[in-house]
Amino acid sequence: VLSLWNVPRVGDKGLCEIAEERHLLEKLDFCQCPHVSNNRLIAIIANCRNLTVLSIESCPKIGNEGLQAIEKLCPKLQSISINDCPLIGDHGVSRLLSSASFVFSKVKLHGSSIAKFSLAVIRHYGKFVTNLMLRGLQNVSKNGFWVIGVTDVSLEAIEKECVNLKQMCLRKCCFVSGDGLVAFAKFVSSLECLQLEKCNRDTQSRVTNVLSNQNPCCP
């Protein structure tokens, strides 16, 4: 495991040495690393064939090119987390998530510039996703969330496609009501944890009571 958090002075020399020596890395975490570019990321993961977990947060120089390299170099990747990386958009995310090389179980997208196309890819290719977190996606409209099922009308899209989903977090989803959540929890029997934040179209007590009755495993 290698985690680099808030290390603005780490430059090309240090990253190159990491890339040459760390062939057994399974988990890689970059947070607030302003000098980590696509080329540096590619250099590190080029020899990391065992990488299963990758987290990239607040790295302004990492973009779609870096994600495309991941598709080719990290065949065992199962978990991807992207947070506040302005150069990463639909092209990179959708291509990575739709790659036949991967079977993702965890997908977290925060503060990204992606639009509804990436959400449609998650819906179609996310049959093995057990942990899905979407937050601060400013470029995704109501229609975009409809594609993935984050409205009452189409929560059924997730319940049909992501049959192994165990954890789901919804934040500031103003188009989801208690009725939609109840229907969703009823049919997704694998659901163990449903986290709601600022979903205000129904009362907390009603949603809690009904969900508990429909799915005892869901707190």
N, C-alpha and C positions, 0 to 999 in steps of 0.2 A: 504494500500500500504506500502511495506517495501523495501527500497533500501539500500544496503550496498556497498559502493564504497570505494576502497582503504583503507581497515581497517585491516591491517595485524596483529593487536594485538587482534582482536576478536577471542576468542578460544571456546573450548567446553562448558564451563560454561555459557557464554553469549548466545550461540546459543541454548542450552538446555532450557534456560529460555524463549527465544522467542518461541520455539516449544511448550512449555506448555501453553502459555498465548494467542497466536495469532490465534484463531480458525477461524476468519472471514477474513483472508487475501485473497485478490483477485488477487493482483499483487505482484510478488516477483522478485527482481533484485539483482543479485550478480555480482560485478565487482572488479577484482583484490583482491580477498579474498583467499590468499594462504592456509589458514587453514580450509577452508570449504571442507570437504571430502564427499564421497558418503554417509557415515553413518550420518554425520551432516545434509546433504540435506534431507535425508530420514526422519530424526527425525523432521525436521521443517515442511515438507509437509504432514506428516502422519495425522495431524489433520486439514489440510487445504483443505477441500472438496469443497470449493468455488473458488479455484484458477483457474483463466482464462488466466493469462499472466505470463510467466516465461522467464527470461533473464539470461543467464550465460555467463560471459565474463572473460577471463584470470583467470580461476580457475583451476590450474594444477592438483588438487586432485579429481576433479569430472570426472567420466567416464561413461561407458555404464551401469554399475550397477545402478547408480543414475537415468538414464533415464528409465530403466526398472521399477523402483519403481514408477516413475511418472505415468506410464501407469496404474498402479493398484490403485494409491492413489488420483489422480486428474482427476476425470471423466469429469469436466467442462472445461478443458484446451482448449483454442482456438488459442493461440499465443505462439510460441516458437522461441527464438533467442539464437543461440549458436555461440560464437566468441572466437577463440584462446584457445580451451580446448583440448590439445593433446591426452588425454585419451579417448575422445569421438570419435568413429568411425562409420563405416557403420552399425555394429550390433545394436548399441543402437539407432541411428537415424532412421534407416529403420523400426525397430520394433515399435518405438514410432509413427512414421507417418502412419504406416499401421494398427494401432490398431483400431478396430471397435468402441472403446469407445469414440473416438475423432472426431470432425468435425473442422479441422484447417482452419482458415481464413488467418493467417499470419505465414509465415515461413521464417526465416532469418538464413543463414549459412555463417559464415565468418571464413576464415583461419582455416578451419577444415581439419582433415585427412580423411574425407570420400572420397569414390570413386564413380564410376558411378552407383553402385547398389542403393544408396540412392536417386539419381536423378530419377532412373526408378520408385522407390516407389512414389516419388512426382508426377510423371506423371500419375501413375495409380490411386492413391488415392486422388489426389489434386483437386477434382471437385469443392470444395467450397473455395479454396484458392483465396483470393482477393489481397494479397500482398506477393510477392515472391522476395527475395533478395539473390543472390549468389555472393560471393566475395572471392578471394584468395584461391580457391580450387585447390591447387597445384597437388593433386593426381588424378584430373579428366582430362582425355585426350580429344582429339577431339571426339573420339567415345563416351565418356561419355556424353558430351554436346549434341551429336547427339541424345542420348536416350531421353533427356528431351526436345529437340527441339531448342537448341541455335545454330543452323546453318540454312542456307537458305533452305537446303533440308528438314529439319524436324521441323521448327517452327510450321508447321501444327499440330504437335503432341500436343502442348500446346493449340492451338486454338480450337482443337476438344475436349480435355479432361477438360481443365480449363475454362469452359464456363462463369464463373462469375468473371474472373480476372479483377480487376480494376486498379491495379498498378503493374508495372514491371520495374525492374532496371537491366540494362546490363552494366557490366564493363569489359573492356579489352576482348571483344569477337571478336577476329580477323576473325572468320569464318562467321560472319553475315554481309550482305551487305544491301544496301538500298532496293533492290528488295525484299529481305526476310522480312524486316520490314514492307514494304508497304503491302505485302500479309497478314502478320500477323495482322496488324491493321485493315485491311479491313474486316476480318471475326470475330474478337473479338469485338463485338459491345459494350460490357460492359466496355472496356478499357477507363480509365479517365486520367491516367498519365503514360507516358513511358519515363524513364530516361536513357540516353545513356552517357557513358563515355569511351573514348578511343576505340570506335568502328569505325575504320578508313577506311573501305572499300567503303565508299561513301562520298559525300560532305554534309555538314550540311544543306546548303540551299536547296538541292534537297530533302533530307529526310524530312525536315520541311515542305516544300511546299506540297509534296505528302501526308504526314500524315494528314496535316490540311484539305486537300480536301477530304480524305477518311473518317476521323473521327474527326469532328469538336470539340469533347469534349477532344481530346488528345492534350495537349499543347506541 
